[in-house]
Amino acid sequence: MSRRRAAEARAPGKLILFGEHAVVYGHPAVAAAVDRHTTVRLERIAGPTRLLSATVDDARLLPALATVLPPRGIGVHLHTTLPVGRGMGSSAALAVALVRALAALEGRRADVEECVRRGFDIERIFHGTPSGLDHTVSALGGAVRYVRGQPPAPIPVAVLPLVVLDTEIAGDTDALVAGVRARRPAVDADLAAIGALVDAMVPALARGDLATIGAGMNENQQRLRRIGVSSDAVDALVDLARRAGAAGAKLAGAGGGGVVIAVAPDPAPVLAAAARRGVPAFAVEIRSPRDPADDPATGTEGPAPPG
Ligand code: MEV
């Protein structure tokens, strides 16, 4: 049987359109894969498994790799076009890309079930007790309505003019989730209202009804503020986007910094306003339905080095 000596795979990051934090407590959320990715290349090498190159510097990387890779014989290259630690699912994309690349090295293809199951073990290294939303969306691609513990439901989402604005501050997901947990039950009504808002937004997302989606984002953001996960930097970018004509804006991900998403009938003035203030911002394309190009695992045949 031929033995692959190298393999490469990638997986997309995601944006949570509605429902972060509430999803941890069993409420629905809607998230969509984006056109930015983490790529993993694996090579058979002599000696211990190790990181050969990475565009990410994170102490949790090695334990994360050890979750699925053998202790010896694999060299790893990591590359991501996602802003790291900003709520766009760079760790989830790494988890899924790693599972895909390992399967490709073994000469097979990882299906969604395997990516979700093994990817969750890797996500737990990064985030303790995540809801599973991030890596599930990365594995499935497209847009998904997700309830913890239930099979994810792919949903249609119209092409949306979305702008991502980066606070350039990494939010600490574990601490933010723990903070919300500590504020329960006082925040339970807001968490439930966020869950109800998610389901009200599903048909608006399918229609591409920007006014309704924008109003929904504004309400979601207000409730995220009330549960204590917004920040001055987030609020400033939400305000900037709205003043520049966005129909609505909210933090996306765990908060405490991270990115803000804005839905804007005309993204140009939002991007221009961000540029004037020196705020990194970019238009983003969400993936709905799933894009097969998000899963192009490839392998290189050939003898592995001894060792
Ligand atoms: C983080 O991207 C989303 C949170 O809802 C946490 C989780 O779902 O695990 C804040």
Residues whose N, C-alpha, C, O or C-beta is under 5 A from the ligand:
A	BS01	MEV	E20 H21 V23 G87 T129 P130 S131 G132 L133 D134 G253 A254
